[in-house]
Amino acid sequence: MSEKDTILALLITAKTIAVVGLSDNPARSSYSVALYLLRAGYKIIPVNPHIKQVHGVHSVSSLKEITEPVDIVNIFRRSELVLPVVEDAIQICAKGIWMQEGVSNIAAAEKAMNAGIPVIMDNCIAVAHRLLKFQLHHQ
């Protein structure tokens, strides 16, 4: 499947997105991207041990604390810190992994893909969603 097809499949089928590294600081991109996802109709689950809540949603310390199905694990962490997040995403049977723009980890991506989980790297989920909405609207 091409990256474009993977993006389309993930964004159209997803309902719940765990946002790893979500900040409660409005100046951080994770804050605005998560707000965009909420307004686009997705349920978000903030994953950050250093905050209690963001956008009115209770935060969890790790992916392993999530008790419901997760469609996409959206990662806002430095590239070298991604592997443990991906390992947790595999454990919780996430349906997709999305590394935000500037985040890329080949070893982690290969591990996820070997587990049957599609991966998008170095791509902003909000930008991809806006583009998808535009394309669907203009067909």
N, C-alpha and C positions, 0 to 999 in steps of 0.2 A: 504494500500500500504506500502511495506517495505521502510526503509530509502534508501536502494540501488536503488529501483525503483523510488522513489521520486527524488533522485539525478539525475538519468538518464533522467527522464522526464523533469526536470527543465533545465538541461544543454543542452539537445538536442533541446528543443523548444525555449529557450531564445534567444532574439536578443539584448535587452536593459537591462543593469544592472545599477541600481543606487547604488553608493558606498558611504554609509553614514560614515562619519569620515575619508574620504580619505585625506591623508596628502600630501603636496608638498615636504616633506622631504624625500630624497632618502633612508635614513637609516630606515624609518618606513616600516613595512610589508605591510601596505595598499598601499603604493606607488608601490612596486614591484608586488603585486597581481593585482592591476588595470592595470599596464603595461602589465602583462601577459594576462589579459582578452582582452585588446585592440589587442594585437598581435594574439590572438586566434580568432579574428574576431567579438567580441562582441562590441556593442556601450556602452560606459560607460558615466554615468552622475555623476560627483563629487558632493557630498552633504556635504558642510562644509562652515559655515558662515565666517570663518577666512581666506579663501584663494580666490583668483580671478579665478585661473585656475590651472590645473595640466595636464600634458601630452598633452598640447595644447587644452584642453577641458575646456570650461567655467564652473565654479562652481556655484551651487545654494545654498541658505542658508538652505532650508528645502525641504523635499519631496513634500510638498504642492505647491511649485513653479514649479514643473515639469508639462509640458503641453502635454506630449505624453505618450503613454502606457509604463508601466515599467513591465518587465517580472520578474526580481529578485531584491529585495532590499537586498544588501549585507552589513551587519552591522559590522563596526569596532568601537564599543563603549564599554565601561565597561558594564558588565552584568546588573548592577543596573540602567543604563541609557537607557536600551533597550525598555521598555514599551511605552514611548511616540513615539519612532520611529515606532514601530509596529502599534500603533494606527494611525499614519499618513499613513503607508503603506496600512492599511485597507481602509482608506479614499480615497486613490488614486487608489484603486482596483489593487494593485500589484498582480501578479500571483504566487509569491513565496517569502519567506523570508529566508535569509541565514545568520545565526550568525557565524562569523568567529571562528577559533580555539581559545579556551579560553573564548568564549562568550556564556553564557547560561542563559536563564530566562524562567522558566517553566510557570509562570503566563502570560507572554507576548506570549509565544508559544501557550498556550491554547486559548488565546483570538484570535489569528490569525487563528488557526485551527477551532475554532467555527464560524469564518467568512468564512470558506471554503478555506483558504489559507494554502498550505503546508509549513512546516517549517523544516529547517535543522539547528541543533545547534552544536556548538563546533566542527566545521569542516572547514578546509581551502578549499575554492572554487577552487583555483588554483591546489592544490594537487588532489582534486577530479576530476577536468577536465583532468589533466595529466593521472590519472589512467584510466579514461573512454576512452581517446584516445588510450592508450596502449591496453586496453581490446578489443576495436573495431578493432584495427589494427591487433590483433592476433587471431581473430575469424576465 
